[in-house]
């Protein structure tokens, strides 16, 4: 489950004076207006909940959350829409499947304390928050104990101490949940403290917000980003070309203007992008927005996501077809995360 973040970490309420496109805090208002009722979502798309296998039990276990701007990119009347499939709670999630676990990638064994995960040499991943603007049904941390593990606890103090005391850490990775669901002042609180650590060389942010809620890329976030003392890589997460529109393009342009390197990681998902045309269009459309393909992940085998799995033979076939069709820089690495490995495992 992804519980609500503590009030001190939640986006502040929008100020008086309007919520138009130029108003400060517009993204927080849009966040609050996200759809939470699966039947309302399907009603807006002119779809029948009974015909789709909608599951109240799955929605209760892992609640639906969809920003209305992301909804606007779905095709009305299409029960197979690739964006809808990523967010809709279905009966298939509640079927027990051998080999699918609560902790699919070994996060528990790699915990170093207070939301810090140490899997790979030189890198510390901070589970900054459990909050996300969208709840993806294949999320590998859908069962993560966020209430017990949050790097932002105690004003990041323990997290910063851990990184400061380990000179082998030269890169900090912000993850979650979605780290950009935190208010910008909370992010600045962390990076101000980290800036005093001489052995840090890079900052990486893994976020879906520039895709599902591009309004998050606002002036305060850009000012924070541009002022950081390290090279910054922002790894966004889009699985289908239809996730990009003009608002996403504009958000990516703003991020590049603030000095960020933009990469995309996608997950290979049955019924979403498991065909050569969809994968090639994703790479090409992302690159058009200034985002370089990075990883194409095989599904993390988390409980509730088995209906998205594509077998390895099909994954390799699709990846080879991409390499035969696209320029090399448009072909992401096909990988799987395996608990205990020292890096992502190429397939």
GUVEXTOR-528096 format. One record per residue (C-alpha): residue number from 0; x, y, z. Coordinates in nm, 4 decimals. Layout:
BEGIN
+-----+----------+----------+----------+
: seq :     east :    north :       up :
+-----+----------+----------+----------+
: NUM :        X :        Y :        Z :
...
+-----+----------+----------+----------+
//
This chain:
BEGIN
+-----+----------+----------+----------+
: seq :     east :    north :       up :
+-----+----------+----------+----------+
:   0 :   0.0000 :   0.0000 :   0.0000 :
:   1 :   0.1026 :   0.3648 :  -0.0489 :
:   2 :  -0.0259 :   0.5612 :   0.2484 :
:   3 :  -0.0648 :   0.9342 :   0.2612 :
:   4 :   0.2537 :   1.1178 :   0.3462 :
:   5 :   0.2722 :   1.3117 :   0.6720 :
:   6 :   0.1178 :   1.6555 :   0.6522 :
:   7 :   0.4589 :   1.8256 :   0.6712 :
:   8 :   0.5652 :   1.6474 :   0.3520 :
:   9 :   0.2472 :   1.6931 :   0.1531 :
:  10 :   0.2132 :   1.9715 :  -0.1035 :
:  11 :   0.0813 :   2.2874 :   0.0637 :
:  12 :  -0.2684 :   2.4073 :  -0.0283 :
:  13 :  -0.2952 :   2.6375 :  -0.3257 :
:  14 :  -0.2803 :   3.0073 :  -0.2397 :
:  15 :  -0.5637 :   3.2514 :  -0.2815 :
:  16 :  -0.5742 :   3.4238 :  -0.6129 :
:  17 :  -0.6761 :   3.1579 :  -0.8616 :
:  18 :  -0.5627 :   2.8267 :  -0.9988 :
:  19 :  -0.5068 :   2.9187 :  -1.3635 :
:  20 :  -0.2011 :   2.8060 :  -1.5581 :
:  21 :   0.0152 :   3.0928 :  -1.4312 :
:  22 :  -0.0915 :   3.0670 :  -1.0681 :
:  23 :   0.1622 :   2.9398 :  -0.8146 :
:  24 :   0.0945 :   2.5928 :  -0.6678 :
:  25 :  -0.1230 :   2.4874 :  -0.9615 :
:  26 :   0.0181 :   2.1364 :  -0.9564 :
:  27 :  -0.0934 :   2.0805 :  -0.5984 :
:  28 :  -0.4514 :   2.1634 :  -0.6925 :
:  29 :  -0.4382 :   1.9258 :  -0.9873 :
:  30 :  -0.2930 :   1.6614 :  -0.7562 :
:  31 :  -0.5935 :   1.6925 :  -0.5278 :
:  32 :  -0.8340 :   1.6687 :  -0.8202 :
:  33 :  -0.6986 :   1.3304 :  -0.9314 :
:  34 :  -0.9538 :   1.0548 :  -0.9911 :
:  35 :  -0.9821 :   0.7983 :  -0.7117 :
:  36 :  -1.2998 :   0.6119 :  -0.8086 :
:  37 :  -1.2538 :   0.3406 :  -1.0757 :
:  38 :  -1.6211 :   0.3610 :  -1.1751 :
:  39 :  -1.5943 :   0.7363 :  -1.2278 :
:  40 :  -1.2828 :   0.6820 :  -1.4401 :
:  41 :  -1.4593 :   0.4285 :  -1.6604 :
:  42 :  -1.7722 :   0.6418 :  -1.6800 :
:  43 :  -1.5686 :   0.9312 :  -1.8167 :
:  44 :  -1.4312 :   0.6945 :  -2.0807 :
:  45 :  -1.7759 :   0.5529 :  -2.1701 :
:  46 :  -1.6765 :   0.2028 :  -2.0555 :
:  47 :  -1.8689 :  -0.0617 :  -1.8626 :
:  48 :  -1.6996 :  -0.1622 :  -1.5318 :
:  49 :  -1.8589 :  -0.5095 :  -1.5338 :
:  50 :  -1.7301 :  -0.5896 :  -1.8823 :
:  51 :  -1.3715 :  -0.5026 :  -1.7905 :
:  52 :  -1.3327 :  -0.7197 :  -1.4801 :
:  53 :  -1.3012 :  -0.4255 :  -1.2459 :
:  54 :  -1.2095 :  -0.5387 :  -0.8937 :
:  55 :  -1.3236 :  -0.3610 :  -0.5790 :
:  56 :  -1.0884 :  -0.5830 :  -0.3769 :
:  57 :  -0.7864 :  -0.4797 :  -0.5851 :
:  58 :  -0.8855 :  -0.1128 :  -0.5554 :
:  59 :  -0.9168 :  -0.1501 :  -0.1783 :
:  60 :  -0.5744 :  -0.3145 :  -0.1532 :
:  61 :  -0.4006 :  -0.0597 :  -0.3796 :
:  62 :  -0.6202 :   0.2471 :  -0.4409 :
:  63 :  -0.6681 :   0.4006 :  -0.7814 :
:  64 :  -0.5150 :   0.7418 :  -0.8414 :
:  65 :  -0.5101 :   0.9055 :  -1.1860 :
:  66 :  -0.4464 :   1.2738 :  -1.2657 :
:  67 :  -0.7111 :   1.4154 :  -1.4961 :
:  68 :  -0.4485 :   1.5289 :  -1.7447 :
:  69 :  -0.3354 :   1.1678 :  -1.7809 :
:  70 :  -0.6979 :   1.0602 :  -1.8226 :
:  71 :  -0.7291 :   1.3098 :  -2.1087 :
:  72 :  -0.4676 :   1.1105 :  -2.3044 :
:  73 :  -0.6755 :   0.7899 :  -2.2877 :
:  74 :  -0.9025 :   0.6910 :  -2.5769 :
:  75 :  -1.2737 :   0.6995 :  -2.4835 :
:  76 :  -1.4587 :   0.3785 :  -2.5575 :
:  77 :  -1.1385 :   0.1708 :  -2.5829 :
:  78 :  -1.1179 :  -0.0956 :  -2.3094 :
:  79 :  -0.7672 :  -0.1846 :  -2.4316 :
:  80 :  -0.6246 :   0.1666 :  -2.4105 :
:  81 :  -0.2585 :   0.1257 :  -2.3038 :
:  82 :  -0.2738 :   0.4084 :  -2.0491 :
:  83 :  -0.5952 :   0.2828 :  -1.8939 :
:  84 :  -0.4553 :  -0.0680 :  -1.8617 :
:  85 :  -0.1653 :   0.0631 :  -1.6495 :
:  86 :  -0.3923 :   0.2107 :  -1.3817 :
:  87 :  -0.7141 :   0.0054 :  -1.3741 :
:  88 :  -0.7575 :  -0.2388 :  -1.0786 :
:  89 :  -0.8674 :  -0.5736 :  -1.2205 :
:  90 :  -0.9736 :  -0.9130 :  -1.0871 :
:  91 :  -0.6484 :  -1.0605 :  -1.2209 :
:  92 :  -0.4549 :  -0.8804 :  -0.9462 :
:  93 :  -0.6196 :  -1.0885 :  -0.6757 :
:  94 :  -0.5224 :  -1.4287 :  -0.8195 :
:  95 :  -0.2267 :  -1.5809 :  -0.6304 :
:  96 :   0.0582 :  -1.6637 :  -0.8687 :
:  97 :   0.3675 :  -1.8729 :  -0.7862 :
:  98 :   0.6893 :  -1.6717 :  -0.7966 :
:  99 :   0.5213 :  -1.3355 :  -0.7364 :
: 100 :   0.6155 :  -1.1828 :  -0.3996 :
: 101 :   0.5484 :  -0.8790 :  -0.1824 :
: 102 :   0.9139 :  -0.7718 :  -0.2124 :
: 103 :   1.0009 :  -0.8451 :  -0.5723 :
: 104 :   1.3505 :  -0.6927 :  -0.5897 :
: 105 :   1.5007 :  -0.7487 :  -0.2454 :
: 106 :   1.4498 :  -0.3997 :  -0.1041 :
: 107 :   1.4088 :  -0.5361 :   0.2502 :
: 108 :   1.7452 :  -0.7104 :   0.2525 :
: 109 :   1.9175 :  -0.4007 :   0.1116 :
: 110 :   1.7832 :  -0.1506 :   0.3660 :
: 111 :   2.0551 :   0.0519 :   0.5332 :
: 112 :   1.8174 :   0.2442 :   0.7610 :
: 113 :   1.5654 :   0.5291 :   0.7458 :
: 114 :   1.4546 :   0.4720 :   0.3889 :
: 115 :   1.8065 :   0.4259 :   0.2509 :
: 116 :   1.8634 :   0.1265 :   0.0225 :
: 117 :   2.2151 :   0.0119 :  -0.0664 :
: 118 :   2.2219 :  -0.2374 :  -0.3531 :
: 119 :   2.4929 :  -0.1167 :  -0.5867 :
: 120 :   2.8464 :   0.0058 :  -0.5276 :
: 121 :   2.8790 :   0.3824 :  -0.4847 :
: 122 :   2.5054 :   0.4520 :  -0.4843 :
: 123 :   2.2534 :   0.5226 :  -0.2094 :
: 124 :   1.8856 :   0.5144 :  -0.3017 :
: 125 :   1.6556 :   0.7208 :  -0.0840 :
: 126 :   1.2923 :   0.6171 :  -0.0565 :
: 127 :   1.1907 :   0.9782 :  -0.0122 :
: 128 :   0.8143 :   0.9283 :   0.0218 :
: 129 :   0.5371 :   0.6805 :  -0.0463 :
: 130 :   0.3204 :   0.9324 :  -0.2329 :
: 131 :   0.2695 :   0.9190 :  -0.6098 :
: 132 :   0.0516 :   1.1205 :  -0.8454 :
: 133 :  -0.0509 :   0.7998 :  -1.0231 :
: 134 :  -0.0799 :   0.4439 :  -0.8918 :
: 135 :   0.0571 :   0.2058 :  -1.1543 :
: 136 :  -0.0774 :  -0.1458 :  -1.1091 :
: 137 :   0.2611 :  -0.3080 :  -1.1839 :
: 138 :   0.4468 :  -0.0976 :  -0.9210 :
: 139 :   0.7189 :  -0.3106 :  -0.7623 :
: 140 :   0.6825 :  -0.1167 :  -0.4342 :
: 141 :   0.3050 :  -0.1450 :  -0.4102 :
: 142 :   0.3510 :  -0.3445 :  -0.0867 :
: 143 :   0.6487 :  -0.1480 :   0.0515 :
: 144 :   0.6184 :  -0.0445 :   0.4214 :
: 145 :   0.6451 :   0.3295 :   0.3601 :
: 146 :   0.5139 :   0.4168 :   0.7052 :
: 147 :   0.8203 :   0.2474 :   0.8553 :
: 148 :   1.0763 :   0.3496 :   0.5933 :
: 149 :   1.0991 :   0.7119 :   0.4849 :
: 150 :   1.4261 :   0.8890 :   0.4213 :
: 151 :   1.2634 :   1.2260 :   0.4945 :
: 152 :   1.1920 :   1.1269 :   0.8566 :
: 153 :   1.3499 :   1.3511 :   1.1215 :
: 154 :   1.4199 :   1.6176 :   0.8603 :
: 155 :   1.6494 :   1.3820 :   0.6651 :
: 156 :   1.8995 :   1.3916 :   0.9544 :
: 157 :   1.9705 :   1.0186 :   0.9809 :
: 158 :   1.9807 :   0.9818 :   0.6035 :
: 159 :   2.2351 :   1.2599 :   0.5613 :
: 160 :   2.4474 :   1.1209 :   0.8445 :
: 161 :   2.4571 :   0.7784 :   0.6833 :
: 162 :   2.5713 :   0.9221 :   0.3499 :
: 163 :   2.8203 :   1.1585 :   0.5110 :
: 164 :   2.9801 :   0.8744 :   0.7074 :
: 165 :   3.0334 :   0.6538 :   0.4015 :
: 166 :   3.2904 :   0.8019 :   0.1608 :
: 167 :   3.2174 :   0.5177 :  -0.0830 :
: 168 :   2.8859 :   0.6811 :  -0.1749 :
: 169 :   2.9309 :   0.9201 :  -0.4659 :
: 170 :   2.5771 :   0.9197 :  -0.6091 :
: 171 :   2.2425 :   0.9765 :  -0.4387 :
: 172 :   1.9266 :   0.8491 :  -0.6073 :
: 173 :   1.5908 :   0.9957 :  -0.5083 :
: 174 :   1.3086 :   0.7460 :  -0.5468 :
: 175 :   0.9833 :   0.6533 :  -0.3774 :
: 176 :   0.6855 :   0.6633 :  -0.4282 :
: 177 :   0.7750 :   0.9676 :  -0.6313 :
: 178 :   1.0264 :   1.2110 :  -0.4798 :
: 179 :   0.8787 :   1.5037 :  -0.6698 :
: 180 :   0.5517 :   1.4553 :  -0.4883 :
: 181 :   0.7310 :   1.6229 :  -0.1981 :
: 182 :   0.7045 :   1.9985 :  -0.1679 :
: 183 :   1.0072 :   2.1723 :  -0.3210 :
: 184 :   1.1161 :   2.3132 :   0.0142 :
: 185 :   1.1440 :   1.9560 :   0.1460 :
: 186 :   1.3686 :   1.8631 :  -0.1444 :
: 187 :   1.5811 :   2.1713 :  -0.0837 :
: 188 :   1.6107 :   2.0778 :   0.2816 :
: 189 :   1.7738 :   1.7515 :   0.1756 :
: 190 :   2.0020 :   1.8844 :  -0.0967 :
: 191 :   2.1186 :   2.1771 :   0.1180 :
: 192 :   2.2389 :   1.9236 :   0.3736 :
: 193 :   2.3924 :   1.6955 :   0.1097 :
: 194 :   2.5812 :   1.9832 :  -0.0513 :
: 195 :   2.8235 :   1.9850 :   0.2422 :
: 196 :   2.9330 :   1.6251 :   0.1682 :
: 197 :   3.2482 :   1.6446 :  -0.0417 :
: 198 :   3.2454 :   1.2879 :  -0.1728 :
: 199 :   2.9073 :   1.3238 :  -0.3503 :
: 200 :   2.9471 :   1.3675 :  -0.7269 :
: 201 :   2.6030 :   1.3107 :  -0.8789 :
: 202 :   2.2318 :   1.3316 :  -0.8055 :
: 203 :   1.9711 :   1.1181 :  -0.9816 :
: 204 :   1.5924 :   1.1553 :  -0.9573 :
: 205 :   1.3491 :   0.8825 :  -1.0605 :
: 206 :   1.0091 :   1.0383 :  -1.1208 :
: 207 :   0.6891 :   0.9844 :  -1.3162 :
: 208 :   0.5463 :   1.3303 :  -1.2425 :
: 209 :   0.6815 :   1.5119 :  -1.5528 :
: 210 :   0.4796 :   1.2578 :  -1.7550 :
: 211 :   0.1591 :   1.2163 :  -1.5536 :
: 212 :   0.1466 :   1.5628 :  -1.3925 :
: 213 :   0.3759 :   1.7892 :  -1.5990 :
: 214 :   0.2559 :   2.0965 :  -1.4101 :
: 215 :   0.4815 :   1.9786 :  -1.1262 :
: 216 :   0.7758 :   2.1110 :  -1.3276 :
: 217 :   0.7121 :   2.4656 :  -1.2052 :
: 218 :   0.9359 :   2.7655 :  -1.1416 :
: 219 :   1.0326 :   2.6756 :  -0.7814 :
: 220 :   1.1304 :   2.3226 :  -0.8835 :
: 221 :   1.3348 :   2.4521 :  -1.1761 :
: 222 :   1.5104 :   2.7093 :  -0.9569 :
: 223 :   1.5966 :   2.4331 :  -0.7095 :
: 224 :   1.7216 :   2.2082 :  -0.9882 :
: 225 :   1.9356 :   2.4736 :  -1.1559 :
: 226 :   2.1045 :   2.5672 :  -0.8283 :
: 227 :   2.2191 :   2.2140 :  -0.7371 :
: 228 :   2.5973 :   2.1742 :  -0.7154 :
: 229 :   2.6120 :   1.8360 :  -0.8958 :
: 230 :   2.5268 :   1.7053 :  -1.2419 :
: 231 :   2.1643 :   1.5904 :  -1.2240 :
: 232 :   2.0037 :   1.3072 :  -1.4173 :
: 233 :   1.6246 :   1.2880 :  -1.4203 :
: 234 :   1.4967 :   0.9414 :  -1.5094 :
: 235 :   1.1349 :   0.9715 :  -1.6155 :
: 236 :   0.9036 :   0.6761 :  -1.6641 :
: 237 :   0.6861 :   0.6439 :  -1.9718 :
: 238 :   0.5717 :   0.3100 :  -2.1124 :
: 239 :   0.3827 :   0.4203 :  -2.4222 :
: 240 :   0.4125 :   0.6991 :  -2.6771 :
: 241 :   0.0574 :   0.8152 :  -2.5968 :
: 242 :   0.1790 :   0.9321 :  -2.2562 :
: 243 :   0.3508 :   1.2247 :  -2.4303 :
: 244 :   0.1614 :   1.5360 :  -2.5334 :
: 245 :   0.2409 :   1.9056 :  -2.5661 :
: 246 :   0.2284 :   1.9622 :  -2.1896 :
: 247 :   0.4791 :   1.6818 :  -2.1304 :
: 248 :   0.7039 :   1.8121 :  -2.4097 :
: 249 :   0.7030 :   2.1537 :  -2.2444 :
: 250 :   0.7887 :   2.0062 :  -1.9036 :
: 251 :   1.0811 :   1.8143 :  -2.0513 :
: 252 :   1.2063 :   2.1280 :  -2.2240 :
: 253 :   1.1958 :   2.3159 :  -1.8936 :
: 254 :   1.3931 :   2.0397 :  -1.7230 :
: 255 :   1.6575 :   2.0421 :  -1.9948 :
: 256 :   1.6742 :   2.4196 :  -1.9662 :
: 257 :   1.7549 :   2.3803 :  -1.5960 :
: 258 :   2.0505 :   2.1594 :  -1.6853 :
: 259 :   1.9097 :   1.8108 :  -1.6270 :
: 260 :   2.0007 :   1.5094 :  -1.8374 :
: 261 :   1.6775 :   1.3249 :  -1.9245 :
: 262 :   1.6488 :   0.9474 :  -1.9560 :
: 263 :   1.3460 :   0.7212 :  -1.9839 :
: 264 :   1.2985 :   0.3823 :  -1.8258 :
: 265 :   1.0019 :   0.1738 :  -1.9341 :
: 266 :   0.8586 :  -0.1568 :  -1.8208 :
: 267 :   0.7664 :  -0.4192 :  -2.0780 :
: 268 :   0.3967 :  -0.4798 :  -2.0098 :
: 269 :   0.1601 :  -0.7271 :  -2.1720 :
: 270 :  -0.1286 :  -0.5430 :  -2.3341 :
: 271 :   0.0467 :  -0.2059 :  -2.3072 :
: 272 :   0.3671 :  -0.2040 :  -2.5126 :
: 273 :   0.4516 :  -0.5665 :  -2.5978 :
: 274 :   0.4699 :  -0.5148 :  -2.9738 :
: 275 :   0.7436 :  -0.3734 :  -3.1917 :
: 276 :   0.5432 :  -0.0776 :  -3.3193 :
: 277 :   0.4577 :   0.0447 :  -2.9681 :
: 278 :   0.8165 :   0.0114 :  -2.8447 :
: 279 :   0.9672 :   0.1905 :  -3.1435 :
: 280 :   0.7112 :   0.4700 :  -3.1211 :
: 281 :   0.7890 :   0.5084 :  -2.7495 :
: 282 :   1.1621 :   0.5529 :  -2.8144 :
: 283 :   1.1046 :   0.7918 :  -3.1039 :
: 284 :   0.8398 :   0.9986 :  -2.9267 :
: 285 :   1.0453 :   1.0250 :  -2.6105 :
: 286 :   1.3498 :   1.1361 :  -2.8068 :
: 287 :   1.1359 :   1.3966 :  -2.9821 :
: 288 :   1.0658 :   1.5354 :  -2.6323 :
: 289 :   1.4379 :   1.5339 :  -2.5489 :
: 290 :   1.4411 :   1.2115 :  -2.3465 :
: 291 :   1.6931 :   0.9393 :  -2.4277 :
: 292 :   1.5831 :   0.5738 :  -2.3908 :
: 293 :   1.7668 :   0.4136 :  -2.0970 :
: 294 :   1.6139 :   0.0877 :  -1.9708 :
: 295 :   1.3411 :  -0.1457 :  -2.0868 :
: 296 :   1.2714 :  -0.3472 :  -1.7723 :
: 297 :   1.1321 :  -0.6936 :  -1.7567 :
: 298 :   0.8465 :  -0.6910 :  -1.5063 :
: 299 :   0.9411 :  -0.7069 :  -1.1386 :
: 300 :   0.7444 :  -1.0069 :  -1.0124 :
: 301 :   0.5432 :  -0.8305 :  -0.7458 :
: 302 :   0.2192 :  -0.9758 :  -0.6138 :
: 303 :  -0.0730 :  -0.8446 :  -0.8164 :
: 304 :   0.1144 :  -0.7806 :  -1.1426 :
: 305 :   0.1350 :  -1.1257 :  -1.3041 :
: 306 :  -0.1139 :  -1.0357 :  -1.5779 :
: 307 :   0.1397 :  -0.7848 :  -1.7157 :
: 308 :   0.4239 :  -1.0361 :  -1.7582 :
: 309 :   0.5900 :  -1.0946 :  -2.0959 :
: 310 :   0.8115 :  -1.4036 :  -2.1168 :
: 311 :   1.1854 :  -1.3622 :  -2.1708 :
: 312 :   1.1884 :  -1.5170 :  -2.5168 :
: 313 :   0.9307 :  -1.2662 :  -2.6412 :
: 314 :   1.1166 :  -0.9812 :  -2.4668 :
: 315 :   1.4434 :  -1.0711 :  -2.6415 :
: 316 :   1.2635 :  -1.1010 :  -2.9749 :
: 317 :   1.1123 :  -0.7550 :  -2.9373 :
: 318 :   1.4426 :  -0.6026 :  -2.8283 :
: 319 :   1.6251 :  -0.7537 :  -3.1253 :
: 320 :   1.3575 :  -0.6161 :  -3.3574 :
: 321 :   1.4037 :  -0.2698 :  -3.2058 :
: 322 :   1.7798 :  -0.2900 :  -3.2620 :
: 323 :   1.7206 :  -0.3863 :  -3.6240 :
: 324 :   1.4821 :  -0.0974 :  -3.6835 :
: 325 :   1.6126 :   0.1963 :  -3.4763 :
: 326 :   1.9337 :   0.3948 :  -3.4447 :
: 327 :   2.1438 :   0.2534 :  -3.1626 :
: 328 :   2.0887 :   0.5478 :  -2.9300 :
: 329 :   1.7130 :   0.4870 :  -2.9483 :
: 330 :   1.7400 :   0.1250 :  -2.8245 :
: 331 :   1.7113 :   0.0960 :  -2.4449 :
: 332 :   1.8960 :  -0.1755 :  -2.2540 :
: 333 :   1.6759 :  -0.4777 :  -2.1876 :
: 334 :   1.7286 :  -0.5653 :  -1.8225 :
: 335 :   1.5878 :  -0.7351 :  -1.5167 :
: 336 :   1.6504 :  -0.6470 :  -1.1535 :
: 337 :   1.7501 :  -0.9533 :  -0.9531 :
: 338 :   1.7811 :  -0.9375 :  -0.5748 :
: 339 :   2.1452 :  -0.9657 :  -0.4725 :
: 340 :   2.2957 :  -0.8732 :  -0.8095 :
: 341 :   2.5498 :  -0.5912 :  -0.8213 :
: 342 :   2.3644 :  -0.4174 :  -1.1051 :
: 343 :   2.0762 :  -0.4570 :  -1.3457 :
: 344 :   2.1034 :  -0.7918 :  -1.5262 :
: 345 :   2.1101 :  -0.7650 :  -1.9079 :
: 346 :   1.8863 :  -1.0096 :  -2.0972 :
+-----+----------+----------+----------+
//
